[in-house]
């Protein structure tokens, strides 16, 4: 490997993002699907040296120290199982994932925001059961009116999702980039042959 590439690899922030490691739980399933559980290559290498992970696949790129060299990990598996959370955090991202990144009034996938079904000014609370993903035009059209007053209808009733439900939804939205070495560990809605 020439010195220029090594210098660029270590110093260029864009290059650092080019070699993420897929992180699998001890059961060989990703810690999360969406966002996909990825570590920067430096964290993956550190975890290897701390004996916290095993390397399952590697990139061609190599990093060196004075005493050794290691190929950059592309897939690592945790040595100890991390129990998934039972309760799903109420975040904007998880809300959009629950609603499959589409407006719950018109189905648009553009310019998403969120809307209180029962407006806050009428006593509506910010909760899984009262907040939905909405595109900006529908959100403006509904404003602080009830569904009846606005003449709008929800495509699906908002509910508190289970963690398994969000995990399965996340599998339907693979990230823009999937490294070839990851594919054996990501089961994107494929049926296994009997």
VEXBASE-875854 format. One record per residue (C-alpha): residue number from 0; residue in one letter; x, y, z. Coordinates in steps of 0.1 Angstrom, whole numbers. Example, Ala and Ser with C-alpha at 12.3 -4.5 7.8 and 13.67 -1.06 7.14 Angstrom:
BEGIN
- 0 / a / 123 / -45 / 78
- 1 / s / 137 / -11 / 71
REM end
This chain:
BEGIN
- 0 / x / 0 / 0 / 0
- 1 / x / 15 / 34 / -9
- 2 / x / 20 / 61 / 17
- 3 / x / -4 / 86 / 0
- 4 / x / -33 / 62 / 3
- 5 / x / -25 / 54 / 39
- 6 / x / -23 / 91 / 48
- 7 / x / -56 / 99 / 30
- 8 / x / -73 / 68 / 46
- 9 / x / -63 / 80 / 81
- 10 / x / -69 / 117 / 77
- 11 / x / -97 / 122 / 53
- 12 / x / -131 / 121 / 71
- 13 / x / -149 / 110 / 39
- 14 / x / -126 / 80 / 36
- 15 / x / -133 / 71 / 72
- 16 / x / -170 / 67 / 64
- 17 / x / -161 / 45 / 35
- 18 / x / -151 / 15 / 56
- 19 / x / -179 / 10 / 82
- 20 / x / -182 / -23 / 100
- 21 / x / -215 / -41 / 103
- 22 / x / -221 / -50 / 140
- 23 / x / -239 / -82 / 148
- 24 / x / -252 / -93 / 181
- 25 / x / -239 / -126 / 195
- 26 / x / -269 / -143 / 178
- 27 / x / -255 / -131 / 144
- 28 / x / -283 / -107 / 138
- 29 / x / -277 / -69 / 134
- 30 / x / -281 / -49 / 166
- 31 / x / -305 / -28 / 145
- 32 / x / -317 / -28 / 109
- 33 / x / -327 / 8 / 105
- 34 / x / -305 / 26 / 111
- 35 / x / -283 / -3 / 103
- 36 / x / -259 / -10 / 132
- 37 / x / -225 / 2 / 119
- 38 / x / -193 / 13 / 136
- 39 / x / -165 / 34 / 121
- 40 / x / -135 / 12 / 112
- 41 / x / -115 / 26 / 142
- 42 / x / -142 / 15 / 167
- 43 / x / -143 / -20 / 151
- 44 / x / -105 / -23 / 153
- 45 / x / -105 / -11 / 189
- 46 / x / -132 / -36 / 198
- 47 / x / -111 / -64 / 183
- 48 / x / -81 / -55 / 204
- 49 / x / -103 / -53 / 235
- 50 / x / -116 / -88 / 228
- 51 / x / -152 / -76 / 226
- 52 / x / -158 / -88 / 190
- 53 / x / -148 / -114 / 165
- 54 / x / -141 / -105 / 129
- 55 / x / -163 / -123 / 103
- 56 / x / -154 / -104 / 72
- 57 / x / -127 / -79 / 62
- 58 / x / -121 / -52 / 36
- 59 / x / -90 / -53 / 14
- 60 / x / -76 / -22 / 31
- 61 / x / -50 / -26 / 58
- 62 / x / -41 / -4 / 88
- 63 / x / -7 / -6 / 104
- 64 / x / 10 / 2 / 136
- 65 / x / 46 / -1 / 145
- 66 / x / 43 / -38 / 155
- 67 / x / 14 / -51 / 134
- 68 / x / -10 / -48 / 106
- 69 / x / -47 / -57 / 104
- 70 / x / -72 / -58 / 76
- 71 / x / -101 / -34 / 82
- 72 / x / -131 / -54 / 96
- 73 / x / -163 / -52 / 75
- 74 / x / -184 / -75 / 97
- 75 / x / -179 / -80 / 134
- 76 / x / -199 / -101 / 159
- 77 / x / -202 / -92 / 196
- 78 / x / -188 / -119 / 220
- 79 / x / -215 / -111 / 246
- 80 / x / -252 / -110 / 237
- 81 / x / -268 / -75 / 241
- 82 / x / -305 / -79 / 250
- 83 / x / -326 / -58 / 227
- 84 / x / -348 / -31 / 243
- 85 / x / -384 / -42 / 249
- 86 / x / -397 / -7 / 248
- 87 / x / -393 / 14 / 217
- 88 / x / -381 / 50 / 222
- 89 / x / -405 / 76 / 210
- 90 / x / -383 / 95 / 185
- 91 / x / -390 / 113 / 152
- 92 / x / -370 / 86 / 134
- 93 / x / -389 / 57 / 150
- 94 / x / -422 / 75 / 143
- 95 / x / -413 / 78 / 106
- 96 / x / -402 / 41 / 105
- 97 / x / -435 / 30 / 121
- 98 / x / -454 / 50 / 94
- 99 / x / -431 / 36 / 67
- 100 / x / -417 / 70 / 58
- 101 / x / -450 / 81 / 43
- 102 / x / -477 / 107 / 50
- 103 / x / -505 / 91 / 70
- 104 / x / -530 / 113 / 52
- 105 / x / -520 / 112 / 15
- 106 / x / -492 / 86 / 13
- 107 / x / -466 / 110 / 0
- 108 / x / -429 / 103 / 9
- 109 / x / -417 / 138 / 4
- 110 / x / -411 / 167 / 28
- 111 / x / -422 / 147 / 59
- 112 / x / -429 / 162 / 93
- 113 / x / -452 / 151 / 120
- 114 / x / -487 / 160 / 131
- 115 / x / -508 / 157 / 163
- 116 / x / -540 / 139 / 153
- 117 / x / -558 / 156 / 181
- 118 / x / -542 / 191 / 181
- 119 / x / -523 / 201 / 212
- 120 / x / -545 / 232 / 216
- 121 / x / -574 / 208 / 221
- 122 / x / -556 / 187 / 247
- 123 / x / -538 / 163 / 223
- 124 / x / -506 / 148 / 238
- 125 / x / -473 / 140 / 221
- 126 / x / -475 / 102 / 222
- 127 / x / -474 / 72 / 198
- 128 / x / -512 / 71 / 197
- 129 / x / -516 / 107 / 188
- 130 / x / -487 / 116 / 165
- 131 / x / -483 / 106 / 128
- 132 / x / -459 / 113 / 99
- 133 / x / -474 / 139 / 76
- 134 / x / -461 / 157 / 46
- 135 / x / -459 / 195 / 49
- 136 / x / -489 / 202 / 26
- 137 / x / -512 / 179 / 46
- 138 / x / -499 / 192 / 79
- 139 / x / -506 / 228 / 68
- 140 / x / -540 / 218 / 54
- 141 / x / -550 / 201 / 87
- 142 / x / -535 / 228 / 109
- 143 / x / -548 / 227 / 144
- 144 / x / -582 / 212 / 134
- 145 / x / -596 / 178 / 142
- 146 / x / -598 / 152 / 115
- 147 / x / -635 / 159 / 112
- 148 / x / -631 / 196 / 109
- 149 / x / -603 / 193 / 83
- 150 / x / -622 / 166 / 63
- 151 / x / -591 / 144 / 63
- 152 / x / -587 / 107 / 71
- 153 / x / -559 / 87 / 85
- 154 / x / -546 / 58 / 64
- 155 / x / -538 / 38 / 95
- 156 / x / -545 / 43 / 132
- 157 / x / -514 / 53 / 152
- 158 / x / -503 / 28 / 177
- 159 / x / -473 / 22 / 200
- 160 / x / -451 / -2 / 180
- 161 / x / -434 / -33 / 195
- 162 / x / -396 / -35 / 190
- 163 / x / -400 / -66 / 168
- 164 / x / -424 / -47 / 146
- 165 / x / -400 / -18 / 141
- 166 / x / -371 / -43 / 135
- 167 / x / -392 / -60 / 108
- 168 / x / -401 / -27 / 92
- 169 / x / -365 / -16 / 92
- 170 / x / -356 / -46 / 72
- 171 / x / -378 / -33 / 44
- 172 / x / -357 / -1 / 41
- 173 / x / -321 / -12 / 34
- 174 / x / -296 / 16 / 35
- 175 / x / -283 / 32 / 3
- 176 / x / -250 / 13 / 6
- 177 / x / -246 / -24 / 14
- 178 / x / -212 / -39 / 12
- 179 / x / -211 / -73 / -4
- 180 / x / -196 / -89 / 28
- 181 / x / -227 / -78 / 47
- 182 / x / -253 / -95 / 26
- 183 / x / -250 / -130 / 42
- 184 / x / -260 / -113 / 76
- 185 / x / -289 / -92 / 64
- 186 / x / -321 / -110 / 55
- 187 / x / -339 / -84 / 35
- 188 / x / -373 / -101 / 31
- 189 / x / -359 / -131 / 15
- 190 / x / -375 / -165 / 19
- 191 / x / -353 / -193 / 29
- 192 / x / -355 / -224 / 8
- 193 / x / -369 / -255 / 26
REM end
